[in-house]
Amino acid sequence: MIRLIPALLAFLLLLAPARAELLDATPRTAVMSAFAPELVTLLASTKDKKVISVHGVDFTLGTLAGRPVVLVLSGVSMVNAAMTTQMLLDRFKVDALLFSGIAGGLDPHLHIGDVAVPRRWGQYLESHFVREGADGTLKPVPWASLPYPAYGVIQPSNAYVRVPGKAEPIRKFWFEADAGLMALAEKAVAGVKLDKCAANKTCLETSPKIVMGGDGVSGPAFMDNAGWRAYLNGTIGAKVVDMESAAVALVAEQNGVPYIIFRSVSDLAGADPDENRIPTFMALASSNAAKLVTAMLAVMPITAPPAP
């Protein structure tokens, strides 16, 4: 029997899931975007590039604004964003995570080209489709954790979050950006000049501005609906909406990695006067977000490299 134990242990080790391999020992700041047009400016400015591919995801190592970075596309929507963020944090020594991209504007005071830097993010479609009673009233299940009133029958729910030392997950809606990064960003982006005109010479009606603070929401649906826009801003209080940021925020928090997200308004999420204007202003909005990320990287303290 004793002789069998080493063989049994070896067999169990073969069955055990492989630990993710650390692919680079240099502490780096992660820079993420959802899809290629959002990251093109930052990739072009990155020096000494080296690409490492994992399961079809390209991680680009290099130096941006004098800082060691790893750049990656999260992929569009919540599942891709969560998966890629965990892959990133498992395989690289990430000291902070910055997200650069576009968003739909929910706040009537925000205009296309403006860049929002929310203090926290929530998942508005982590939700219950609530049962209606015979009299039309909504009847949520007893275990529901619902922080906001419903829109129709769809009622946002608090997310389940696992916490060390607790047998059961806690429930929460908001995931906070790092306070230190927010304070640094407020100084770093002051004076950055944002683009007003797209490459095709189409110009915005107003000069873009930077809005620090407030709330952002994310969900796995492209949101281009005036009713939902009014609900997300008026009831939840969100300034911008996208399809990735809150998933990135949850994973960053679970891993203890500080994060901050820069989202430039590319459209008005259903309030555009004619049709959604992403095709016209996506490149301009992406560039404006990238300018702030670059300014932020230039002032962040560099983590000391590991001892040889």
Residue pairs with C-beta under 8 A, 6 or more apart in sequence:
20 87
20 90
20 91
21 91
22 91
22 92
22 93
23 52
23 54
23 59
23 91
23 92
24 52
24 61
24 70
24 91
24 92
24 93
25 93
25 305
25 306
26 61
26 68
26 93
26 305
26 306
27 68
27 93
27 94
27 95
27 303
27 304
27 305
27 306
28 61
28 68
28 69
28 70
28 92
28 93
28 94
28 95
29 67
29 68
29 69
29 70
29 94
29 95
29 96
29 97
29 98
29 297
29 300
30 69
30 70
30 71
30 72
30 88
30 89
30 92
30 94
30 96
30 97
30 98
31 39
31 42
31 64
31 69
31 70
31 71
31 72
31 98
31 99
31 100
31 293
31 297
32 71
32 72
32 73
32 74
32 84
32 85
32 88
32 97
32 98
32 99
32 100
32 248
33 39
33 42
33 73
33 74
33 99
33 100
33 101
33 286
34 73
34 74
34 75
34 76
34 81
34 101
34 242
34 243
34 244
35 73
35 75
35 76
36 73
37 282
37 283
37 286
38 100
38 101
38 102
38 286
38 289
38 290
39 71
39 73
39 100
40 286
41 286
41 287
41 290
42 64
42 71
42 100
42 290
42 293
42 294
43 49
43 60
43 71
45 64
45 65
45 294
46 60
46 62
46 63
46 64
46 69
46 71
47 62
47 63
47 64
48 62
48 63
49 60
49 61
49 62
50 60
50 61
50 62
51 58
51 59
51 60
51 61
52 58
52 59
52 61
53 59
54 87
54 91
55 87
57 72
57 73
57 75
57 84
57 87
58 72
58 73
59 70
59 71
59 72
59 88
59 91
59 92
60 70
60 71
60 72
61 68
61 69
61 70
62 68
62 69
62 71
63 69
64 71
64 294
64 297
65 294
65 295
65 297
65 298
66 297
66 298
66 302
67 297
67 298
67 300
67 302
68 302
69 297
70 88
70 92
70 94
72 84
72 88
73 84
74 80
74 81
74 84
74 85
74 99
74 244
74 248
75 81
75 83
75 84
76 243
76 244
77 220
77 243
77 244
78 123
78 218
78 219
78 220
78 243
78 244
78 246
78 247
79 220
79 247
80 244
81 243
81 244
81 245
81 247
81 248
82 247
82 248
82 250
82 251
85 97
85 247
85 248
85 251
85 252
86 251
86 255
88 94
88 97
89 251
89 252
89 255
89 257
93 306
94 257
95 257
95 258
95 303
96 178
96 181
96 257
96 258
96 259
96 260
96 300
97 248
97 252
97 257
97 258
97 259
97 260
98 259
98 260
98 261
98 262
98 293
98 296
98 297
99 244
99 245
99 248
99 259
99 260
99 261
99 262
99 263
100 262
100 286
100 289
100 290
100 292
100 293
101 242
101 244
101 245
101 261
101 262
101 263
101 264
101 286
101 289
102 242
102 263
102 264
102 265
102 266
102 278
102 282
102 285
102 286
102 289
103 116
103 216
103 240
103 241
103 242
103 245
103 263
103 264
103 265
103 266
104 223
104 224
104 229
104 240
104 241
104 242
104 265
104 266
104 267
104 268
104 269
104 270
105 111
105 112
105 114
105 116
105 239
105 240
105 265
105 267
105 268
105 269
105 271
106 217
106 229
106 232
106 233
106 238
106 239
106 240
106 241
106 269
107 211
107 214
107 233
107 238
107 239
107 240
108 233
108 271
110 116
110 211
110 239
110 240
110 265
111 204
111 205
111 206
111 208
111 209
111 265
112 204
112 208
112 265
112 266
112 267
112 268
112 277
112 281
112 284
112 285
113 194
113 195
113 196
113 204
113 206
113 208
113 264
113 265
113 281
113 284
113 285
113 288
114 194
114 208
114 209
114 210
114 211
114 264
114 265
114 288
115 189
115 194
115 208
115 209
115 210
115 211
115 262
115 263
115 264
115 265
115 288
115 289
115 292
116 211
116 214
116 216
116 239
116 240
116 262
116 263
116 264
116 265
117 177
117 182
117 185
117 189
117 210
117 211
117 212
117 213
117 260
117 261
117 262
117 263
117 292
118 177
118 213
118 214
118 215
118 216
118 239
118 240
118 245
118 261
118 263
119 176
119 177
119 182
119 212
119 213
119 214
119 215
120 174
120 175
120 176
120 177
120 215
120 216
120 249
121 174
121 175
121 177
121 215
121 216
121 217
121 218
121 245
121 246
121 249
121 261
122 156
122 173
122 174
122 175
122 215
122 216
122 217
122 218
122 236
122 238
122 246
123 156
123 159
123 173
123 217
123 218
123 219
123 246
123 247
123 250
124 156
124 217
124 218
124 219
124 232
124 236
124 238
124 241
125 154
125 156
125 219
125 220
125 221
126 156
126 157
126 158
126 159
126 219
127 154
127 155
127 156
127 157
128 140
128 141
128 144
128 146
128 154
128 155
128 157
129 153
129 154
130 138
130 139
130 140
130 144
130 150
130 153
130 154
130 155
131 138
131 139
131 140
131 141
132 138
132 139
132 153
133 139
138 150
138 153
138 155
140 146
140 155
144 155
144 157
145 157
145 158
145 171
146 155
146 156
146 157
146 158
147 156
147 157
147 158
147 173
148 155
148 156
148 173
148 235
148 236
149 155
149 235
151 227
151 228
151 231
151 235
156 173
156 236
158 171
158 172
158 173
159 171
159 172
159 173
159 250
160 169
160 170
160 171
161 169
161 170
161 171
161 172
161 250
161 253
161 254
162 169
162 254
163 169
163 170
174 215
175 246
175 249
175 250
175 252
175 253
176 253
177 249
177 259
177 260
177 261
178 258
178 259
178 260
180 258
181 258
181 259
181 260
181 296
182 212
182 213
182 260
184 296
184 299
184 300
185 212
185 260
185 262
185 292
185 296
186 212
187 299
188 292
188 295
188 296
188 298
188 299
189 210
189 212
189 292
189 295
189 296
192 210
192 291
192 292
192 295
193 291
194 207
194 208
194 209
194 210
194 288
194 291
195 208
195 284
195 287
195 288
195 291
196 203
196 204
196 207
196 208
197 203
197 204
197 284
198 280
198 281
198 283
198 284
199 283
199 284
200 280
202 280
202 281
204 281
204 284
208 264
208 288
210 292
211 239
214 237
214 238
214 239
215 236
215 237
215 238
215 239
216 238
216 239
216 240
216 241
216 242
216 245
216 246
216 261
216 263
217 232
217 236
217 238
217 240
217 241
217 246
218 241
218 242
218 243
218 244
218 245
218 246
218 247
219 241
219 243
219 246
220 243
221 243
222 243
223 229
223 232
223 241
223 269
223 270
224 267
224 269
224 270
224 276
225 269
225 270
226 270
226 271
227 270
228 269
228 270
229 241
229 268
229 269
229 270
229 271
232 238
232 241
232 269
233 239
240 263
240 265
241 269
242 263
245 261
245 263
248 259
248 261
249 259
249 261
252 258
252 259
253 259
260 296
262 289
262 292
262 293
262 296
263 289
264 284
264 285
264 286
264 288
264 289
265 285
266 277
266 278
266 281
266 282
266 284
266 285
266 286
267 276
267 277
267 278
267 281
268 277
